Amino acid sequence: MATEHFSVLYNILDWQKKNKKYVDTDLLIGAFINFNKSDQSEVQELVLDILHEKKEKLNASQLEEFSFNISTPKISQKFQSNFPNFKINKQLWDSQKPKYIEVDSVLSLGQENILVEIATNKGEITVELFSKVAPLTVKNFLELAKKGFYTKTIFHRVIADFVIQGGDPGGDGWGGAGYTIASEDFLTFERGTIGIATSGFDTGSCQFFICQSEQPHLRGNYTAFGKVTEGFDVVDNIQIDDIILSIKPISQK
């Protein structure tokens, strides 16, 4: 929603908080549900404060709707604190949880492992990123994905039973993002390991590769920052000039 709409709603909610005799529960519920992005968390926080201070009660259906639209970990903690007796119906929550989530939300969670979907013209590859082992590389990869940097780039290098490599904006293996990042901890390169392509230490940028088989000689030379968990058939079927359609973080069940 537009910034001015956000400001107007916030002012209305702030007035409700200060007015001891007036509360519009429907407005509060609507505000919480519709302003559910990470950069709109101030509205959700204010709604929870009003409900708590005025001792407004929500029914189970309303609470479930709230739980589906929580914007940040901070809001999640406040929600659980305000409604400690509410138990999420996990089966229902999983069925309604969106597949894709915002990059900013993923980064703010600080979780150890993050799932992303690399969508290609051959199918989807699910990758688990190691944010604790290679935080700089993972953050760079996610931020480039958020910008749409990888959209419609190609796999420009494919060597059977070795690696598939992509992420170069020029499509010839010589391109970058305009900067380089430092190398990080070095892990074993197994089948499905995803690594950052470099031309030497501390020269990583945007290009990445996925191993089609175990490659022990790569350890110590490249940063491994994740592994494939689903879509090995896609990895094996990728050919030169196949296209990366998008890279997006996905919800974990």
Residue frames as qw, qx, qy, qz and C-alpha x, y, z in Angstrom:
[[0.000, 0.886, 0.463, 0.000, 0.00, 0.00, 0.00],
 [0.320, 0.727, -0.049, 0.606, 1.05, 3.59, -0.53],
 [0.406, 0.037, -0.518, 0.752, 3.07, 5.32, 2.17],
 [0.252, -0.261, 0.092, -0.927, 0.35, 7.90, 2.77],
 [0.760, -0.300, -0.396, -0.418, -2.21, 5.14, 3.43],
 [0.697, -0.092, -0.584, 0.406, 0.18, 3.57, 5.92],
 [0.171, 0.135, -0.353, 0.910, 0.60, 6.90, 7.75],
 [0.489, -0.305, -0.126, -0.808, -3.14, 7.62, 7.86],
 [0.817, -0.266, -0.486, -0.160, -3.94, 4.16, 9.24],
 [0.574, -0.011, -0.549, 0.608, -1.15, 4.38, 11.79],
 [0.066, -0.221, 0.225, -0.947, -2.50, 7.72, 13.03],
 [0.675, -0.313, -0.270, -0.611, -6.03, 6.29, 13.33],
 [0.813, -0.185, -0.535, 0.137, -4.73, 3.34, 15.31],
 [0.374, 0.116, -0.449, 0.803, -2.62, 5.60, 17.50],
 [0.354, -0.318, 0.041, -0.879, -5.75, 7.65, 18.26],
 [0.809, -0.287, -0.408, -0.312, -7.60, 4.46, 19.21],
 [0.675, -0.030, -0.570, 0.468, -4.80, 3.52, 21.57],
 [0.135, 0.133, -0.349, 0.918, -5.03, 6.87, 23.36],
 [0.528, -0.266, -0.113, -0.798, -8.85, 6.92, 23.49],
 [0.156, -0.168, 0.892, -0.390, -9.80, 4.83, 26.51],
 [0.573, 0.257, 0.525, -0.574, -13.48, 4.43, 25.60],
 [0.713, 0.554, -0.085, -0.421, -13.31, 3.62, 21.89],
 [0.335, -0.348, 0.827, 0.288, -12.09, 0.54, 20.06],
 [0.744, 0.432, -0.143, -0.489, -12.94, -0.70, 16.56],
 [0.686, -0.274, 0.671, 0.069, -12.06, -4.40, 16.62],
 [0.778, 0.514, 0.353, 0.078, -12.90, -4.94, 12.95],
 [0.315, 0.920, -0.224, 0.072, -10.52, -2.14, 11.96],
 [0.391, -0.680, 0.620, -0.011, -7.78, -3.61, 14.14],
 [0.791, 0.028, 0.607, 0.070, -8.19, -7.06, 12.61],
 [0.662, 0.719, 0.191, 0.088, -8.24, -5.68, 9.08],
 [0.068, 0.926, -0.369, 0.029, -5.16, -3.57, 9.71],
 [0.553, -0.496, 0.668, 0.047, -3.18, -6.52, 11.09],
 [0.789, 0.236, 0.560, 0.088, -4.13, -8.82, 8.20],
 [0.577, 0.787, 0.175, 0.129, -3.58, -6.34, 5.37],
 [0.106, 0.893, -0.407, 0.161, -0.39, -4.72, 6.64],
 [0.933, -0.290, 0.212, 0.014, 1.61, -7.95, 6.86],
 [0.713, 0.559, -0.223, 0.360, 4.91, -7.04, 5.19],
 [0.713, -0.239, -0.314, 0.579, 8.13, -6.78, 7.17],
 [0.245, 0.157, -0.046, 0.956, 8.35, -3.02, 6.57],
 [0.410, -0.496, -0.261, -0.719, 4.78, -2.58, 7.90],
 [0.558, -0.216, -0.751, 0.278, 5.37, -4.27, 11.25],
 [0.015, 0.060, -0.372, 0.926, 4.76, -1.01, 13.16],
 [0.577, -0.182, -0.219, -0.766, 1.05, -1.30, 12.35],
 [0.764, -0.172, -0.616, -0.086, 0.89, -4.90, 13.58],
 [0.417, -0.019, -0.611, 0.673, 2.76, -3.98, 16.76],
 [0.217, -0.117, 0.182, -0.952, 0.36, -1.12, 17.46],
 [0.696, -0.194, -0.419, -0.549, -2.67, -3.37, 16.86],
 [0.699, -0.151, -0.666, 0.215, -1.35, -5.92, 19.36],
 [0.191, 0.048, -0.466, 0.863, -0.66, -3.17, 21.90],
 [0.438, -0.177, -0.047, -0.880, -4.22, -1.85, 21.58],
 [0.766, -0.188, -0.535, -0.302, -5.77, -5.31, 21.91],
 [0.592, -0.075, -0.650, 0.470, -3.64, -6.03, 24.96],
 [0.061, 0.071, -0.358, 0.929, -4.20, -2.71, 26.74],
 [0.524, -0.091, -0.029, -0.846, -7.96, -2.73, 26.14],
 [0.384, -0.078, 0.880, -0.268, -8.24, -6.43, 26.96],
 [0.694, 0.338, -0.174, -0.611, -10.00, -7.16, 23.68],
 [0.613, -0.133, 0.779, -0.009, -10.60, -10.85, 23.09],
 [0.457, 0.405, -0.544, -0.575, -10.38, -12.56, 19.72],
 [0.924, -0.002, 0.252, -0.288, -12.02, -15.84, 18.80],
 [0.727, -0.228, 0.577, 0.295, -10.05, -18.86, 17.57],
 [0.641, 0.591, 0.399, 0.284, -10.76, -18.10, 13.91],
 [0.115, 0.985, -0.065, 0.115, -9.52, -14.52, 14.26],
 [0.506, -0.705, 0.473, 0.151, -6.40, -15.66, 16.09],
 [0.773, 0.091, 0.539, 0.322, -5.62, -18.18, 13.37],
 [0.470, 0.818, 0.217, 0.251, -6.01, -15.44, 10.76],
 [0.192, -0.940, 0.280, 0.013, -3.57, -13.31, 12.75],
 [0.694, -0.425, 0.536, 0.225, -1.07, -16.19, 12.94],
 [0.741, 0.409, 0.428, 0.317, -1.08, -16.57, 9.14],
 [0.334, 0.858, 0.133, 0.367, -0.15, -12.89, 8.66],
 [0.569, -0.748, 0.076, 0.334, 2.62, -12.28, 11.20],
 [0.492, 0.858, -0.124, 0.077, 5.26, -10.09, 9.56],
 [0.300, 0.667, -0.584, 0.352, 8.43, -10.42, 11.67],
 [0.595, -0.090, -0.732, 0.320, 9.92, -12.53, 14.50],
 [0.020, 0.058, -0.442, 0.895, 9.34, -9.60, 16.89],
 [0.580, -0.105, -0.113, -0.800, 5.62, -9.57, 16.05],
 [0.734, -0.069, -0.662, -0.131, 5.50, -13.35, 16.47],
 [0.385, -0.025, -0.693, 0.609, 6.93, -13.05, 19.98],
 [0.231, -0.036, 0.263, -0.936, 4.48, -10.29, 20.93],
 [0.677, -0.086, -0.400, -0.611, 1.55, -12.27, 19.51],
 [0.681, -0.097, -0.717, 0.113, 2.51, -15.35, 21.53],
 [0.200, -0.001, -0.571, 0.796, 2.99, -13.23, 24.64],
 [0.388, -0.052, 0.061, -0.918, -0.43, -11.57, 24.25],
 [0.849, -0.002, -0.116, -0.516, -2.25, -14.82, 23.51],
 [0.092, -0.484, 0.863, -0.113, -0.31, -17.53, 25.40],
 [0.606, 0.067, 0.724, -0.322, -3.22, -19.99, 25.39],
 [0.711, 0.569, -0.068, -0.407, -3.64, -19.96, 21.62],
 [0.594, -0.239, 0.719, 0.271, -2.31, -23.10, 19.95],
 [0.367, 0.502, -0.440, -0.648, -1.70, -22.93, 16.23],
 [0.893, 0.224, 0.358, -0.157, -3.37, -25.64, 14.17],
 [0.300, -0.541, 0.603, 0.504, -0.10, -26.66, 12.51],
 [0.462, 0.252, 0.788, 0.319, -1.71, -28.74, 9.77],
 [0.264, 0.866, 0.424, -0.005, -3.98, -25.86, 8.79],
 [0.155, -0.883, 0.201, 0.395, -1.15, -23.33, 9.14],
 [0.431, -0.287, 0.694, 0.501, 1.13, -25.37, 6.87],
 [0.427, 0.485, 0.717, 0.261, -1.61, -25.69, 4.25],
 [0.157, 0.940, 0.303, 0.029, -2.18, -21.92, 4.15],
 [0.431, -0.684, 0.236, 0.539, 1.39, -20.75, 4.62],
 [0.541, 0.795, -0.149, -0.229, 2.64, -19.06, 1.44],
 [0.937, 0.150, 0.033, 0.313, 5.28, -20.95, -0.53],
 [0.530, 0.445, -0.096, 0.715, 7.48, -17.91, -1.09],
 [0.426, -0.805, -0.276, 0.306, 8.63, -15.48, 1.59],
 [0.206, 0.965, -0.104, 0.126, 10.39, -12.13, 1.51],
 [0.701, 0.327, -0.371, 0.513, 14.18, -12.00, 1.46],
 [0.068, -0.590, 0.343, -0.728, 14.18, -9.31, 4.17],
 [0.796, -0.419, 0.098, -0.425, 12.10, -11.55, 6.43],
 [0.954, 0.065, -0.231, 0.177, 14.46, -14.47, 5.87],
 [0.480, 0.451, -0.375, 0.652, 17.52, -12.39, 6.71],
 [0.317, -0.585, 0.263, -0.699, 15.89, -10.92, 9.83],
 [0.913, -0.309, -0.129, -0.231, 15.13, -14.39, 11.22],
 [0.066, -0.716, 0.679, -0.148, 18.82, -15.24, 11.49],
 [0.947, -0.096, 0.228, -0.203, 18.01, -18.93, 11.09],
 [0.523, -0.470, 0.642, 0.307, 20.80, -21.43, 10.58],
 [0.305, 0.053, 0.806, 0.505, 19.58, -22.89, 7.30],
 [0.401, 0.506, 0.096, -0.758, 17.45, -21.22, 4.64],
 [0.565, 0.282, 0.745, 0.215, 15.58, -22.88, 1.78],
 [0.254, 0.563, -0.194, -0.762, 15.47, -21.30, -1.67],
 [0.744, 0.400, 0.535, 0.014, 13.92, -22.44, -4.92],
 [0.070, -0.448, 0.520, 0.724, 15.93, -22.03, -8.11],
 [0.686, 0.509, 0.446, -0.266, 13.29, -22.15, -10.84],
 [0.153, -0.380, 0.651, 0.639, 14.61, -23.08, -14.29],
 [0.617, 0.299, -0.308, -0.660, 13.08, -23.91, -17.65],
 [0.492, 0.140, -0.856, -0.075, 13.79, -27.57, -16.80],
 [0.662, -0.514, -0.543, -0.053, 12.09, -27.49, -13.39],
 [0.336, -0.859, 0.163, -0.349, 12.76, -26.45, -9.80],
 [0.659, 0.149, -0.577, 0.458, 15.83, -27.04, -7.64],
 [0.534, -0.817, -0.086, -0.199, 15.47, -26.64, -3.87],
 [0.572, 0.378, -0.453, 0.571, 18.65, -25.56, -2.11],
 [0.611, -0.741, -0.241, 0.142, 19.40, -25.31, 1.60],
 [0.337, 0.752, -0.243, 0.512, 21.72, -22.36, 2.27],
 [0.722, -0.313, -0.420, 0.452, 24.24, -22.45, 5.12],
 [0.007, -0.904, -0.056, -0.424, 23.87, -18.99, 6.64],
 [0.641, -0.746, 0.166, 0.062, 25.97, -19.82, 9.71],
 [0.814, -0.106, 0.319, 0.473, 28.87, -21.29, 7.75],
 [0.390, 0.160, 0.360, 0.832, 28.93, -18.73, 4.94],
 [0.045, 0.734, 0.514, -0.442, 26.84, -15.73, 6.11],
 [0.016, 0.597, -0.232, -0.768, 28.38, -13.18, 3.75],
 [0.001, 0.076, -0.821, -0.566, 27.97, -15.41, 0.69],
 [0.025, 0.506, 0.862, -0.020, 24.39, -16.36, 1.59],
 [0.040, 0.735, 0.312, -0.601, 23.41, -12.73, 2.26],
 [0.026, 0.457, -0.458, -0.762, 24.92, -11.64, -1.06],
 [0.014, 0.129, 0.915, 0.381, 23.15, -14.46, -2.93],
 [0.023, 0.628, 0.751, -0.204, 19.78, -13.61, -1.37],
 [0.031, 0.709, 0.107, -0.696, 20.10, -9.88, -1.94],
 [0.036, 0.268, -0.646, -0.713, 20.95, -10.42, -5.61],
 [0.004, -0.338, -0.922, -0.187, 17.96, -12.75, -5.89],
 [0.032, 0.677, 0.535, -0.504, 15.73, -10.12, -4.28],
 [0.079, 0.598, -0.202, -0.772, 16.73, -7.60, -6.96],
 [0.807, 0.504, 0.233, -0.201, 15.87, -10.09, -9.70],
 [0.046, -0.736, 0.586, 0.336, 19.54, -10.18, -10.69],
 [0.336, -0.184, 0.906, 0.181, 19.41, -13.86, -11.64],
 [0.618, 0.507, 0.482, -0.357, 16.13, -13.71, -13.55],
 [0.734, 0.671, 0.062, -0.082, 16.61, -14.86, -17.17],
 [0.039, -0.719, 0.680, 0.137, 20.32, -15.49, -16.73],
 [0.890, 0.241, -0.329, -0.206, 21.59, -18.77, -18.16],
 [0.812, -0.397, 0.386, 0.184, 23.70, -21.75, -17.22],
 [0.420, 0.825, -0.331, -0.184, 26.70, -20.87, -19.34],
 [0.181, 0.520, -0.832, 0.069, 28.97, -23.71, -18.22],
 [0.901, -0.143, 0.208, -0.353, 27.91, -27.35, -17.99],
 [0.269, 0.489, -0.829, -0.031, 30.42, -30.18, -17.68],
 [0.845, -0.169, -0.382, -0.333, 28.86, -33.63, -17.41],
 [0.853, -0.302, -0.374, 0.203, 29.35, -35.35, -14.05],
 [0.463, 0.078, -0.282, 0.837, 31.13, -32.23, -12.77],
 [0.016, -0.455, -0.414, 0.788, 29.23, -28.93, -12.37],
 [0.196, 0.733, 0.508, 0.407, 26.53, -26.70, -13.79],
 [0.339, -0.333, -0.182, 0.861, 27.39, -23.00, -13.50],
 [0.104, 0.729, 0.500, 0.456, 25.25, -19.89, -13.92],
 [0.336, -0.806, -0.317, 0.369, 24.45, -16.46, -12.54],
 [0.384, -0.204, 0.252, 0.864, 26.55, -14.42, -14.97],
 [0.332, 0.707, 0.300, -0.548, 24.57, -11.42, -16.28],
 [0.242, 0.630, -0.479, -0.561, 26.57, -11.49, -19.51],
 [0.934, 0.180, 0.169, -0.259, 26.13, -15.20, -20.04],
 [0.709, 0.584, -0.380, 0.108, 29.74, -15.83, -21.03],
 [0.866, -0.262, -0.277, 0.322, 31.41, -16.56, -17.69],
 [0.483, 0.225, -0.156, 0.832, 33.24, -13.24, -17.45],
 [0.216, -0.661, -0.171, -0.698, 30.56, -11.10, -15.80],
 [0.339, -0.172, -0.702, 0.602, 30.00, -10.07, -12.20],
 [0.180, -0.806, -0.563, 0.041, 27.82, -7.93, -9.96],
 [0.160, 0.860, -0.037, 0.483, 30.23, -5.00, -9.96],
 [0.328, -0.722, 0.491, -0.361, 31.95, -5.95, -6.71],
 [0.641, 0.139, -0.749, 0.089, 33.58, -8.93, -5.00],
 [0.695, -0.616, 0.101, -0.357, 33.10, -10.60, -1.62],
 [0.142, -0.601, 0.769, -0.165, 35.48, -12.39, 0.70],
 [0.629, 0.049, -0.767, -0.116, 35.94, -16.16, 0.69],
 [0.621, -0.497, 0.291, -0.531, 34.53, -18.00, 3.72],
 [0.585, -0.324, 0.731, -0.134, 34.77, -21.40, 5.42],
 [0.447, 0.365, -0.693, -0.432, 35.49, -24.26, 3.06],
 [0.769, -0.074, 0.513, -0.375, 33.34, -27.38, 3.20],
 [0.404, -0.069, 0.860, 0.304, 33.47, -30.67, 1.32],
 [0.466, 0.336, -0.281, -0.769, 32.00, -30.51, -2.18],
 [0.412, 0.106, 0.902, -0.078, 29.57, -33.40, -2.47],
 [0.045, 0.377, 0.745, 0.548, 26.91, -34.15, -5.05],
 [0.176, -0.798, -0.546, -0.186, 24.47, -31.22, -4.87],
 [0.428, -0.552, -0.172, 0.695, 26.82, -28.78, -3.12],
 [0.312, 0.882, 0.230, 0.268, 26.39, -25.19, -4.32],
 [0.605, -0.375, -0.006, 0.702, 29.50, -23.02, -4.38],
 [0.165, 0.931, 0.031, -0.325, 30.45, -19.49, -5.37],
 [0.799, 0.412, 0.126, 0.419, 32.53, -19.25, -8.55],
 [0.271, -0.896, 0.154, 0.317, 35.76, -17.26, -8.23],
 [0.697, 0.635, -0.232, 0.239, 39.01, -16.49, -10.01],
 [0.453, 0.284, -0.564, 0.629, 40.96, -16.68, -6.75],
 [0.335, -0.443, -0.666, 0.497, 40.53, -15.96, -3.06],
 [0.022, -0.600, -0.337, 0.725, 38.14, -13.12, -2.16],
 [0.076, 0.182, -0.472, -0.859, 36.89, -12.68, -5.74],
 [0.119, 0.438, 0.891, 0.010, 33.38, -14.13, -5.40],
 [0.183, 0.065, -0.094, -0.976, 30.50, -12.10, -6.81],
 [0.670, 0.150, 0.137, -0.714, 27.35, -13.50, -8.39],
 [0.672, 0.272, -0.621, -0.297, 28.25, -16.64, -10.34],
 [0.618, -0.338, 0.621, -0.343, 27.55, -19.96, -8.65],
 [0.493, 0.258, -0.778, -0.291, 27.87, -23.63, -9.48],
 [0.821, -0.235, 0.311, -0.417, 26.21, -26.87, -8.38],
 [0.078, -0.421, 0.895, 0.126, 28.15, -30.12, -8.27],
 [0.817, 0.098, -0.310, -0.476, 26.67, -33.08, -10.15],
 [0.906, -0.077, -0.386, 0.155, 29.03, -35.43, -8.32],
 [0.648, -0.706, 0.015, 0.286, 31.48, -35.39, -5.42],
 [0.547, 0.708, -0.130, 0.427, 34.44, -33.07, -6.11],
 [0.709, -0.603, -0.156, 0.332, 36.88, -33.24, -3.16],
 [0.600, 0.085, 0.083, 0.792, 39.58, -31.25, -4.98],
 [0.009, 0.728, 0.255, 0.637, 37.39, -28.10, -4.85],
 [0.595, -0.754, -0.259, 0.104, 37.58, -27.91, -1.06],
 [0.576, -0.497, 0.054, 0.647, 39.88, -25.14, 0.08],
 [0.295, 0.048, 0.415, 0.859, 39.55, -23.25, -3.19],
 [0.244, -0.395, -0.427, -0.776, 35.87, -22.24, -3.25],
 [0.300, -0.068, 0.553, -0.774, 33.22, -21.28, -0.70],
 [0.257, -0.315, -0.879, -0.247, 30.48, -23.90, -0.38],
 [0.197, -0.076, 0.321, -0.923, 27.33, -22.16, 0.86],
 [0.713, 0.070, 0.247, -0.653, 24.54, -24.70, 0.47],
 [0.167, -0.101, 0.961, 0.193, 23.32, -28.03, -0.85],
 [0.515, -0.056, -0.493, -0.699, 20.52, -29.32, -3.06],
 [0.387, -0.042, 0.784, -0.483, 17.73, -31.05, -1.14],
 [0.631, 0.458, 0.602, -0.172, 15.27, -31.60, -4.00],
 [0.519, 0.814, -0.023, -0.258, 15.50, -31.48, -7.78],
 [0.478, -0.464, 0.646, 0.374, 18.60, -33.59, -8.44],
 [0.617, 0.404, 0.631, 0.242, 16.98, -34.73, -11.69],
 [0.272, 0.954, 0.127, -0.013, 16.84, -31.09, -12.79],
 [0.302, -0.794, 0.454, 0.269, 20.51, -30.59, -11.87],
 [0.590, -0.132, 0.728, 0.322, 21.42, -33.63, -13.98],
 [0.513, 0.581, 0.595, 0.214, 19.34, -32.46, -16.97],
 [0.036, 0.916, -0.011, -0.398, 20.56, -28.85, -17.16],
 [0.735, 0.298, 0.302, 0.529, 22.33, -28.02, -20.41],
 [0.296, -0.189, 0.093, 0.931, 24.22, -24.96, -21.66],
 [0.146, -0.174, -0.301, -0.926, 21.86, -22.00, -22.26],
 [0.368, -0.571, -0.732, -0.047, 19.13, -23.36, -19.98],
 [0.049, -0.607, -0.014, -0.793, 17.50, -20.45, -18.17],
 [0.217, -0.262, -0.693, 0.635, 17.18, -19.42, -14.52],
 [0.135, -0.671, -0.537, -0.494, 13.64, -18.05, -14.20],
 [0.344, -0.783, 0.103, -0.508, 13.87, -16.92, -10.59],
 [0.512, 0.025, -0.721, 0.465, 15.49, -17.58, -7.22],
 [0.434, -0.590, -0.026, -0.680, 13.22, -17.14, -4.19],
 [0.080, -0.205, 0.833, -0.507, 13.28, -18.12, -0.49],
 [0.596, -0.271, -0.593, -0.470, 10.56, -20.63, 0.35],
 [0.616, -0.519, 0.264, -0.530, 8.71, -21.47, 3.54],
 [0.233, 0.249, -0.927, 0.155, 9.89, -24.39, 5.62],
 [0.707, -0.364, -0.450, -0.407, 7.28, -26.91, 6.76]]
